[in-house]
Amino acid sequence: MKIAIPVDENEKETGVCISFGRAPYFMFYDIETKNSEFLLNSAAESQGGAGIKAAQLLVDNRADVLLSPRCGQNAAEVLQAANIKLFKTLGTSVRENIQAFEVGKLAVLSEIHAGFHNHGGK
């Protein structure tokens, strides 16, 4: 199972980024192998549609699960169409969120917001 997490930096001790679509990087963590890799989020600097483009990056990289503090409606629709499960992070520690997910302590991300269309907010 491959977990995707929006993160601030491309290092293991980084924090979870509050923004999904405009996160600088995504960390992909394989539960079976315990390996992690980082991907530059090419959608982060998009004029618009960053969430949808970021969601497509996760689909293209075969993520099974997204751990994120929030997600916009359009991005969530792309992820859900690809059967990627969404879970809400607790705090900012990537390591703690992965551990919480593995033991079933993260809630399903059900608060999907309308997005920040044309606001350019990070």
TORDO-679399 format. One record per residue: x negated, y negated, z negated of N, C-alpha, C in turn. Coordinates in Angstrom, 2 decimals. Each point is the difference from the previous one (the first is absolute). Last residue first. Layout:
REM TORDO-679399
[pt [X Y Z] [X Y Z] [X Y Z]];
...
END
This chain:
REM TORDO-679399
[pt [1.68 -29.93 0.40] [-0.87 1.13 -0.30] [0.30 0.52 -1.36]];
[pt [2.90 -2.88 4.08] [-0.45 0.16 -1.38] [-0.87 1.23 -0.19]];
[pt [2.45 -2.11 3.97] [-1.45 0.15 -0.05] [-0.54 0.21 -1.40]];
[pt [4.57 -0.71 2.15] [-0.48 -0.76 -1.15] [-1.50 0.09 -0.16]];
[pt [3.20 2.25 3.20] [-0.49 -1.31 0.39] [-0.45 -0.87 -1.16]];
[pt [2.43 4.15 -1.68] [-0.05 -0.33 1.42] [-0.39 -1.46 0.23]];
[pt [0.02 3.52 -3.80] [-0.41 -1.40 -0.07] [-0.18 -0.52 1.42]];
[pt [3.30 4.13 -2.40] [-1.24 -0.35 0.71] [-0.29 -1.47 -0.13]];
[pt [3.57 2.77 -2.10] [0.31 -0.38 1.38] [-1.24 -0.35 0.80]];
[pt [-0.27 3.54 -4.15] [0.39 -1.40 0.21] [0.19 -0.29 1.48]];
[pt [0.47 4.46 -3.43] [-0.57 -0.41 1.28] [0.47 -1.43 0.27]];
[pt [-0.10 3.64 -4.08] [0.23 -1.44 0.16] [-0.73 -0.48 1.25]];
[pt [-0.39 4.48 -1.56] [1.36 -0.20 0.51] [0.33 -1.47 0.20]];
[pt [-4.06 3.87 -0.86] [0.10 -1.44 0.27] [1.35 -0.24 0.66]];
[pt [-1.17 4.02 -3.55] [0.20 -0.28 1.42] [0.15 -1.51 0.16]];
[pt [-2.81 1.60 -4.19] [1.39 -0.04 0.48] [0.01 -0.23 1.52]];
[pt [-3.88 2.48 -3.17] [0.34 -1.21 0.75] [1.43 0.11 0.51]];
[pt [-2.37 3.52 -2.47] [0.42 -1.12 -0.86] [0.28 -1.30 0.74]];
[pt [-1.74 4.85 1.12] [1.41 -0.33 0.16] [0.51 -1.15 -0.82]];
[pt [-4.58 1.90 0.65] [0.75 0.63 -1.09] [1.48 -0.41 0.02]];
[pt [-3.06 -1.68 3.30] [-0.26 1.44 -0.04] [0.78 0.72 -1.10]];
[pt [0.12 -4.79 0.39] [0.73 0.66 1.08] [-0.14 1.52 -0.10]];
[pt [-2.49 -2.61 -2.97] [1.42 -0.06 -0.36] [0.84 0.68 1.08]];
[pt [-4.62 -0.48 0.84] [0.24 0.97 -1.08] [1.47 0.04 -0.38]];
[pt [-1.29 -3.24 3.09] [-0.12 1.33 0.61] [0.28 1.07 -1.06]];
[pt [-0.14 -4.40 -1.51] [1.19 0.24 0.82] [-0.04 1.36 0.68]];
[pt [-3.75 -1.49 -2.50] [1.13 0.31 -0.89] [1.28 0.28 0.78]];
[pt [-3.85 -1.37 2.44] [-0.22 1.31 -0.63] [1.19 0.40 -0.88]];
[pt [-0.07 -4.32 1.92] [0.23 1.02 1.01] [-0.09 1.39 -0.63]];
[pt [1.39 -4.60 -2.58] [-1.08 0.98 0.14] [0.37 1.08 1.02]];
[pt [2.79 -3.81 -1.67] [-0.83 -0.23 1.18] [-1.10 1.04 0.22]];
[pt [5.32 0.20 -2.29] [-1.28 -0.68 -0.23] [-0.82 -0.08 1.28]];
[pt [3.43 3.23 0.81] [0.03 -0.54 -1.36] [-1.34 -0.66 -0.24]];
[pt [3.04 1.39 4.76] [-1.20 0.04 -0.84] [0.29 -0.62 -1.36]];
[pt [3.51 2.52 3.48] [-0.39 -1.28 -0.58] [-1.19 0.16 -0.93]];
[pt [1.54 2.94 4.57] [0.01 -0.01 -1.46] [-0.54 -1.33 -0.49]];
[pt [1.91 2.84 4.80] [-0.45 -1.24 -0.63] [0.16 0.08 -1.51]];
[pt [-0.62 3.52 4.65] [0.69 -0.29 -1.26] [-0.61 -1.23 -0.66]];
[pt [0.43 1.72 5.27] [-0.99 -0.39 -1.00] [0.78 -0.43 -1.23]];
[pt [1.75 1.46 4.47] [0.06 0.86 -1.19] [-1.13 -0.26 -0.99]];
[pt [1.26 -2.50 4.07] [-1.13 0.94 0.14] [-0.08 0.96 -1.19]];
[pt [3.26 -3.41 0.07] [0.24 0.72 1.27] [-1.09 1.05 0.24]];
[pt [-0.46 -2.96 -3.65] [1.02 1.02 -0.27] [0.32 0.81 1.25]];
[pt [-3.01 -3.65 0.41] [-0.57 1.06 -0.85] [1.01 1.12 -0.24]];
[pt [1.46 -3.83 2.34] [-1.01 0.71 0.80] [-0.55 1.19 -0.79]];
[pt [2.91 -2.87 -2.28] [0.73 0.77 1.01] [-0.95 0.80 0.88]];
[pt [-1.80 -3.00 -3.16] [0.57 1.18 -0.66] [0.75 0.87 1.01]];
[pt [-1.64 -4.16 1.44] [-1.09 0.95 -0.20] [0.53 1.29 -0.61]];
[pt [3.05 -3.50 0.44] [-0.39 0.50 1.32] [-1.13 1.03 -0.09]];
[pt [1.47 -2.16 -4.06] [1.01 0.87 0.59] [-0.43 0.58 1.35]];
[pt [-3.75 -1.34 -3.66] [1.08 -0.66 0.71] [0.90 1.00 0.71]];
[pt [-2.95 0.68 -4.65] [-0.02 0.26 1.43] [1.20 -0.70 0.62]];
[pt [-3.33 0.73 -4.97] [1.18 -0.46 0.72] [-0.16 0.29 1.49]];
[pt [-3.12 1.58 -3.27] [0.87 -0.73 -0.92] [1.28 -0.48 0.66]];
[pt [-2.62 4.59 1.46] [-0.07 -1.44 0.20] [0.91 -0.71 -1.00]];
[pt [-1.77 4.99 2.36] [0.10 -0.55 -1.35] [-0.20 -1.50 0.14]];
[pt [1.44 4.20 3.57] [-0.51 -1.34 -0.22] [0.22 -0.35 -1.46]];
[pt [-0.41 4.84 3.18] [0.53 -0.75 -1.13] [-0.63 -1.39 0.01]];
[pt [-1.10 3.14 3.32] [1.21 0.68 -0.45] [0.75 -0.83 -1.03]];
[pt [-3.59 -1.16 4.37] [0.27 -0.07 -1.44] [1.30 0.75 -0.30]];
[pt [-2.73 -0.69 4.37] [0.67 1.18 -0.58] [0.12 -0.01 -1.53]];
[pt [-1.54 -3.37 3.43] [-1.02 0.67 -0.79] [0.56 1.14 -0.84]];
[pt [2.82 -2.72 2.75] [-1.07 0.45 0.90] [-1.08 0.77 -0.73]];
[pt [3.46 -2.04 -2.54] [0.56 1.09 0.82] [-1.11 0.59 0.87]];
[pt [-1.10 -3.79 -2.43] [0.16 1.14 -0.89] [0.55 1.21 0.74]];
[pt [-0.34 -4.04 2.35] [-1.35 0.49 -0.31] [0.08 1.23 -0.90]];
[pt [3.97 -2.33 0.91] [-0.40 0.85 1.12] [-1.41 0.54 -0.19]];
[pt [1.64 -3.07 -3.14] [0.71 1.27 -0.13] [-0.40 0.95 1.13]];
[pt [-1.60 -4.37 0.20] [-0.69 0.75 -1.06] [0.66 1.37 -0.18]];
[pt [2.07 -2.97 2.95] [-1.28 0.45 0.56] [-0.78 0.83 -1.02]];
[pt [4.00 -1.99 -1.42] [0.30 1.03 0.99] [-1.30 0.56 0.58]];
[pt [-0.39 -3.63 -2.96] [0.49 1.19 -0.68] [0.27 1.15 0.95]];
[pt [-1.22 -4.32 1.68] [-1.13 0.70 -0.64] [0.45 1.29 -0.66]];
[pt [2.33 -3.64 2.81] [0.15 1.44 0.10] [-1.11 0.80 -0.64]];
[pt [-1.27 -4.88 1.57] [1.28 0.50 -0.48] [0.03 1.51 0.14]];
[pt [-4.01 -2.41 0.67] [0.88 -1.16 -0.16] [1.34 0.42 -0.58]];
[pt [-4.48 2.86 -1.06] [1.03 -0.19 1.03] [0.82 -1.25 -0.29]];
[pt [-3.75 2.21 -2.55] [-0.09 -1.36 0.55] [1.01 -0.28 1.09]];
[pt [-0.25 4.32 -2.23] [-0.02 -1.03 -1.06] [-0.01 -1.42 0.53]];
[pt [-0.22 4.44 2.36] [1.25 -0.74 0.00] [-0.03 -1.21 -0.93]];
[pt [-3.52 3.34 0.43] [-0.02 -0.92 1.13] [1.27 -0.84 0.08]];
[pt [-2.66 2.61 -3.99] [1.38 -0.23 0.45] [-0.01 -1.05 1.10]];
[pt [-3.84 3.71 -1.52] [0.27 -1.43 0.10] [1.41 -0.17 0.53]];
[pt [-1.55 4.36 -2.69] [0.28 -0.49 1.34] [0.28 -1.49 -0.09]];
[pt [-2.37 4.43 -3.04] [0.58 -1.32 0.08] [0.15 -0.41 1.45]];
[pt [-0.25 4.83 -3.27] [-0.60 -0.79 1.09] [0.76 -1.31 0.07]];
[pt [-0.85 4.75 -3.43] [0.67 -1.24 0.33] [-0.75 -0.69 1.12]];
[pt [0.68 5.29 -2.51] [-0.76 -0.97 0.79] [0.83 -1.25 0.23]];
[pt [1.23 4.31 -2.16] [-0.42 -1.09 -0.89] [-0.86 -1.04 0.72]];
[pt [2.47 4.12 1.62] [-1.47 -0.08 0.05] [-0.58 -1.02 -0.97]];
[pt [4.81 0.74 0.18] [-0.65 1.32 0.00] [-1.52 -0.10 -0.08]];
[pt [2.75 -3.95 0.32] [0.17 0.67 -1.30] [-0.74 1.33 -0.04]];
[pt [-1.14 -4.50 2.83] [0.48 1.36 0.25] [0.04 0.75 -1.33]];
[pt [0.19 -5.43 1.57] [-0.53 0.96 -0.96] [0.64 1.35 0.27]];
[pt [-0.90 -5.27 2.19] [0.66 1.27 0.22] [-0.68 1.02 -0.91]];
[pt [0.52 -5.69 0.27] [-0.76 1.16 -0.45] [0.86 1.23 0.26]];
[pt [-0.15 -5.14 2.29] [0.78 1.12 -0.52] [-0.97 1.09 -0.42]];
[pt [-0.50 -5.72 0.50] [-0.36 1.37 0.34] [1.09 0.96 -0.45]];
[pt [0.58 -4.79 -0.36] [-1.22 0.04 0.82] [-0.35 1.41 0.50]];
[pt [5.09 -1.69 -0.90] [-1.12 0.54 -0.78] [-1.24 0.04 0.88]];
[pt [4.63 -1.37 1.18] [-1.17 -0.87 0.09] [-1.15 0.43 -0.91]];
[pt [4.24 2.39 0.28] [-0.35 -0.33 1.38] [-1.26 -0.82 0.15]];
[pt [1.57 1.16 -4.49] [-0.18 1.18 0.85] [-0.53 -0.40 1.38]];
[pt [-0.73 -2.52 -4.91] [0.64 -0.09 1.32] [-0.24 1.28 0.79]];
[pt [-1.89 -0.58 -4.30] [1.42 -0.28 -0.21] [0.76 -0.05 1.33]];
[pt [-4.45 3.04 -1.05] [0.36 -1.33 0.50] [1.51 -0.20 -0.15]];
[pt [-3.49 3.10 -2.98] [1.12 0.08 0.93] [0.35 -1.43 0.41]];
[pt [-5.06 0.96 -1.50] [1.35 -0.08 -0.53] [1.03 0.14 1.09]];
[pt [-5.23 2.22 -0.40] [0.78 -1.17 0.38] [1.38 0.02 -0.64]];
[pt [-3.91 3.22 -0.02] [0.48 -0.66 -1.22] [0.80 -1.27 0.30]];
[pt [-2.00 2.69 3.55] [0.86 0.86 -0.82] [0.57 -0.68 -1.23]];
[pt [-1.14 -2.73 4.55] [-0.79 0.76 -0.96] [0.95 0.70 -0.98]];
[pt [0.69 -3.71 3.62] [-0.27 1.35 0.48] [-0.99 0.74 -0.89]];
[pt [3.85 -3.94 -1.33] [-1.37 0.18 0.49] [-0.20 1.44 0.45]];
[pt [4.35 -1.57 -1.44] [-0.68 -1.28 0.18] [-1.39 0.14 0.62]];
[pt [4.45 3.40 0.81] [-1.03 -0.36 -0.98] [-0.70 -1.30 0.38]];
[pt [4.50 3.75 0.87] [-0.58 -1.28 0.41] [-0.97 -0.48 -1.08]];
[pt [1.18 5.22 1.12] [0.18 -1.06 -1.00] [-0.57 -1.30 0.58]];
[pt [1.52 5.60 1.28] [-0.50 -1.30 0.44] [0.33 -1.04 -1.06]];
[pt [-0.61 5.77 0.34] [0.59 -1.17 -0.62] [-0.63 -1.26 0.60]];
[pt [0.65 5.53 1.38] [-0.79 -1.22 0.15] [0.78 -1.21 -0.53]];
[pt [-0.30 5.79 -0.47] [0.84 -1.18 0.00] [-0.88 -1.24 0.00]];
END
